[in-house]
Amino acid sequence: MSYRKAFIASNALMLAAFVWAFAKDFNAEWKPYQKKYYQMAADEMDKQAAAEKDGKKAAELKAAARKMRRSPLEVKQIISVDLGRYDRCVTCHVGMDEYTNTTLKNTFTEHPYKAHPKVDTALIKAHPFNKFGCTSCHSGQGLATTVDGAHGWIKHWEKPMLKGVTIQGSCVKCHDNFESIKGAEVAAQGKKLFNQHGCQGCHAINGKGGVISVELGDISDKPFERIAGYNFKRVRIDGKELPDEHHNSHWNIQNWIRAHLVNDPAEVTPNDPFAKLNAEPIPPSGMPDFTKEISKDEADAIVAYLSGMTKEEVIPYRYHVTAPPAKEPALTGAAHGKFVYQKYGCQGCHGLDAKQGRRRFNALADGQKEYDEKMPEAEQFAQMMLGAEPTLPKLMGTYTHEELVRKIENGVSAADAKKWSPKGPMPMVYMPAWKGKISKAELDDLATWLLSIGVKDDSGF
């Protein structure tokens, strides 16, 4: 090919690229939304003008309506330098753009035309849009101008828009006092439930809590690739399988947390207890089955609380709201011991009020048949599922106060577990050593309470 022909061909390709770019921009997804908003707002002003008895005010409203109809279509954005955010959400949600809709109110009920709700409340007034933007609370992809892109409903975007009550997780990010502020009640309930059911006994948050399972201080930052290959068909929400589009979006971080609360975790993460795929058997998830203790709404509250667990977002110090440490109740003796039991999450393994030890896969426990390697796998699995942590009231008669304190201080390693199936996996959950973590006074009161709930036998204990 001659240079002349190559030059002509390259120019033709460049022209085609310009035409394609012009056509793509001309048909941008956001334009119809913005155009319709201007029409709806102008029609509203015309109605107000028709009903206005003051001629001067009616003329002003008509002029404003004409100006609104002639508004140019443009990409709008809020720049929050402090938070490093450039949010173009108001390109479609024009009713929330204070420069177009100065009152931030309208009568529209349909998204994206409606105004932001509750703009007169203290919560919204304390978070002006021009300072905080949109994604600092709602998450999503601020620079995008398509519906799926802006809401973060696409592959590889790891901060999708928070939905429903989970938006209260944003309060947790900045407010140490979120438990006492209006608008964060669900997240506050989530924290209460998290502690009430003993989650902190296994999971630490920012270094505070147990070491048995993963740290949750950055759970909302969990990389998508860590769960992208997971079979979400095992998950049921409201008894129904997740829609296919939820399998490949980062809604799955929230669904991943929720799945462990509204399903039996052993079914969500069954692993390989018979070593069919691995050299060594791997037990199912050691997390207790909370389906009979925690309702769906309560699970959503815990999800809202944990949605605020992030270390990726840099919040300037002046945006951070501190709070003094919560005061512990003034209790002594056995009453204080019960509080200590709950404070350190002992109920996560030993049950609420220590009434029933929770499941510990393949641990030796009451009610199991004698092990027989000729048993069918299904029956062996069922027996291993009957393994359980000790039910503490039944054990208290075997310890003195001093022995119990030492037992708690030293813990019980996983290697000390008695297995039902010698060929099965090592029971996953263990009791960590609490020496140096629980004070001597707390240990004494904890032992006092545990001994007080011991079941008496015929010998008089």
N, C-alpha and C positions, 0 to 999 in steps of 0.2 A: 504494500500500500504506500502511495506517495505521501509526502509530508502534507500536501494540500488536502488530500482526502482525510488524513488523520486529523488535521485541524478542523475540517468541516464536521467530522464525526464527533470529535470531542465537544465542539460547540453545540451540536444537536443534543448530545447527552446532557450538557449543562442546562440547556433550555428546558429539556424534559424534566430535569431535577427541579428547576425553578417552578415549572407549571405544577409538578406534583406537590411541592412544598406550599404553593399558593392555595391549591385545592384542599390540602389537608388543613391548613390554617383557616380557610374560608368555612370549612365544615367542622370546625372544632366542636367537641361535645359540649363545652360550657356555654357556647353562644346562645342556643335556644332558651336555656334556663334564664340567662340574664335578660334577653329580649322580652321573654314572657313576664318577668318580674316588673320591668319598666311599664309594660302595657297594663298589668294588674294594678300597679301603684297609681298610674295615671287615671285609670277608670275609677279607682276609689276616690281620687281627688275631684274628679268631675261629679261624682255622686254627692260629695260633700258641698261642692259649689252650687249644685242644683237645690240643695236643701238649705243653703245659707241665705238668710234674709238681709244681711248687711251686704249691700252692693259692692263695696270696696273689697271686703273679704272674699266675696264670691269671685271677683275678677282676679284677685291674687291666687286663689286656688286654681282657676282655669289656666292662668299663666304658668303656674308650677306644673300642672298636668302636661301642658304643651312642652315645657322644658324636659320633663321626665321622659316623654315619648321620643324626644330627639337625643337622648343620652347616648353617647358613643359606646359601642361594645368594647370592653377592655379588660385585660387581666388585672384584677385588684389584689393587693396583698397587704398584710400587716407585718411590719418588721419589728421584732423584739430582739434588740441587740444583746441585752443582758443574758437572755436565755438562748441566744444563737438560733433563733427560729425565724423562718420566712414563710408565713402561712398565706396561701392563696384561697383559702376556704370561702372567703366572702366574694370570690368571683362568681360562684353559683348561689351561695347563701347571701344574696345582696341585702336582704332584710336585716342582716346582722352587721352590715357595714355602716358605721356611724357617720360617714361622710355622705352616703346616699340616703340613709334613713336616720336622720339626726335624733329622733326620739327613741330609736331602737325598739319601736313598737309598731304592730300592724294587726289587722284582723284576719290575716291569711292563716289557714290551718294545715296547708299541705307543704311538705318539704320539696324543694329547698327554698320556698318562698316565705315561709313563716318567720317571724322574728324569734329571737332567743327568749325562752321562757324565763319568768321571774327576774326580769332586769331591775326591778325595784327592790329586790331583797339585798340584805347586807352581804350575802355571799357573792353576788355578782358585782355589787358596787366595790367590794374589796379586791376584785380581780378585773380591772378594766381591760377591755379587749385590746386596746392599742398598746398596752404594756405587756400583757401576758400572751397575746395571740390566742390561737385556738388549740393547737396540738399540745401545749403544755398541760392541758387538762384532758382533752379528748383523745390525744394520740392521733395516729394516722400519718399520712405523708403530705406535709404542708406545701411542698412545691408542686405537687401534681395538680392537674386540672381535668382529670377524668374521674368519673364516679368511683370506679373500682380502685384506681390508683390513689386518689385522695383519701379514701377511707382505709387504705392499706389492705384491701381484699385481694391481694396479688401474691404470687410466689416471691419469696426472697425478701419481702418487706417484713421486718420483725417487730414492728410496733403498730399493729392495726388499731383502728378506732375502738376505744373501749365502749362496750354496749351495756345498756341498762345500769344496774347498780354497781357494776364493776368500775364505772367512772370514779367512784369514791376512792379507788386506789390512788388516784392522783392527789387526794388530800393527804394520804399517808406519806407521799414522797417528800412533802415540804413541811408538814405540820406534826411536830412531836405531840402536840396537844389535840390531835384529830379526834380523840375519844370524847372530847367535850365540846366540839364545835358543831353547829347546826349544819346539816347537809352531809355529814359523814357518819350518820347513825348506823348504817349497814356495815361499813368497814369497822366501826367500833365493836359492833356485835360479832363480826368475824374474828377480831383479835380475842375477844372474850371466849368465844367458842374454841378457838385454837388452843388457848391455855386450859380451858375447862376440860377438854377431852385428852389433854396430855400430849399434844403434838410436840411441845417444847422438850419433852423427855427424850425424844430421838433427834429432832431437828433443831439446830441452832439458827438464830436470826442475828446476824452481825456479831457472831461470837458468843451470844448468850443463849444457852440451851444445851441439849444433848449432842453427842458426837457419834451416835449409832448410824444415822443416815445423813443425807446430803444437807448442806447449809442452804437455808432458804432466803438469805439476805439479798440474793440477786436472782431469785427464781423467775421474775418477769423478764429477765434478760437472757433466759436460757436459749442458746442458739437453736434455730429451727432445724439445722441438720442433725441435732442430737435426737430428734424425734420424727424427722421427716419420713424415715423408712418404717415407722411403727404401724402396725396393723390396727387402725382405728375402728375396724369392724368389730373388735372385741368390746368397744365402749358403747354403753347405752345411756342416753340422757332422757329422762321421762319414759324409760322403758323402750325407747326407739333408737335404732342405729343412727349414727351421725350422718347427715347428708354428705354425698360425695365431695361437694365443694369445700366442706369443712376439713376434709382429709389433707388437703394441700395448702391450706392457708394458715397464717399464724394465729388465727383464732385458737389453734390447737394448744397454745401455751395455757390459755385459760381452760380449755376443755381437758387438757392433760391433768391439771390440778383438780378440776371438777370430777373427772372420771374416777379418781382415787377416793372420792368421798361418797359418790352416789352409786358406785359399783363395788363389788368385792375386789380389792387390789390383787388378790391371788388369781383372779380371772383376767384382770386388766394386764398383769405382767406375770404370765404363768412360768416363764423361763424354761429350764430343762432338768426337772427333778430325777429323770432316769438316764441322764447322760447319753442321750441319743445323738446330740450334736456337739458335745463337748467332752473333753477327757475326764472331767469331774462333774458330778451332778450339781446343778444349781437350783436352789429352792425358789418357789414363787416369791413374789414381793412379801417382805416381812411385815408390811403395814397392816394394822388391824382392819377388820371389816366394820366400818362405821354405819352401814346402811340402816341398822335398827336404832341407831342413836342420833343420827344427824339427818334432818329433813333436806329436801332439795333447796328450799329457801335458805336454810342455815348453811348448806354447802356453798350457795352463791355468795353468802356473806363472807365466808372464809376466802373464797376466790377474790372478792373485792379487796379484802385486807392484803392478801398476798400479791395482788396486782400492783401494789405500791412498793414492792420489794425490788428496788433497782439500784445499781451502782454505775450504770452507764451514763445516766443523765447528770450533768454538772449543774447543781442549783447554787447560785450565788448566795453567799452567807446572809446578805441582807434580805433575801427572799425566804430564808429558813426561819421557821417559828419554833423556838425551843419550848420546853416544858420541864418543870421539876420532876424528879423521880416520884413515882406513885408511892404513897405512904402505905405501909403494911398495917393491918389491924392489930390493935393492942391485945394480944392473946397470950395465954400461958398454958403450960402443961399439955394435956392431950388435945385440947382445942387448937393450940398452936401447932401441934404435931400434924393434925389433919390438914391445916393450912399449908404446912411445909410439903406434905405429900402432893398436894395439888400444885404448889408453886413450882416444883421441880419436875412436874410431868410424870410422876410415878404411875398415874392412872393410864398412861399410854400403853403400858404393858400389863399392869395388874388390875386394871378395870376401875370404873368409877367407884369411889369409896372403898376400893380394894375388895369388892364383893365377888369378882370373878376374874381369874387370870385370862388374858386374851390368847388368841391362837399363836402357837409357835410351831411352825411346820416341822414335822418329823421329830419333835421332842417327845420323850416318853411321858405319858400322862394317864390319868384315870380314864376308864371307859374304852380303851383300845383293846383289840384282840391281840393275842400273842403273835409275834412276828413269824411268818412262814414264807420263805422265799418262793414257794410254789403258788402263792396267791396271785390271781390275775392282777395286772398293773392297776386297773381301775380300783380294785379293792385296796391294794397297797396305798394308792394315792389317797383314798378316803380315810384310811387309818392315819396316814401321816398328817392329814388335815385336822385330825382330832388332837394333835399335839398342842400343848398349852403352857403358858407361863403359870407359875404357882399361884394358887388362890391363897392369899396371905393368911386369912383367919385360920385356915387349917394347919398352917405351919407354926404359928406363934407359940404353940405349946412345946416346941422343941428348942426354944432359945431362951436364954436369960437376957436381961436388958443389955448387959455388957457384950454378950455374944452377938446380939442383933446389931448393935452399933458397929462392931468390927466387921460384920458381914456387909453392911451397907457401905462402910468406908472402903473395903477392899474390892467389892464387886464380885461378879461371877463371869469369867471369860467364856467365850463361845466354845473353847476346847473342852471345858468342863461339862458341857451338856451331855445328857444321856439320850442317845438316839433310839427311836423305835425301830427303824430299819438300819442295820449296820452298813448297808450298801447305799443308803439314801444320803441326801445332802446334809451338811452340818446345819443345825438350826441357826437361822440368820441372826436373830435378835439376841443380844446378851445384855447383862447388867454392868454398866461401867463402874469404875471405882469413884466413889463420891468424896473421898478424903481430899480436903483442901477446897472443895466446891460447896459443901454444905458445912456451916459452922458447927462447932461442938454443941452449942445450945440448941440449935435446930435439930441436930442428930438425936440428942437426948429426948427432946419433945416428940420427934417422929417415932422413935422406938417406944415411948410411953403410949402414944396413940395406937400403934400397931398391936402392942400387947393387950391393950384394952378391948380390942375388937376380936381377939382370939376366941375361937369356938371351944367351949368347955367340953371335955370328954368325961367318961364315967369315973375317972380318978379324981375329979374335982377341979381340974384346971379350967 
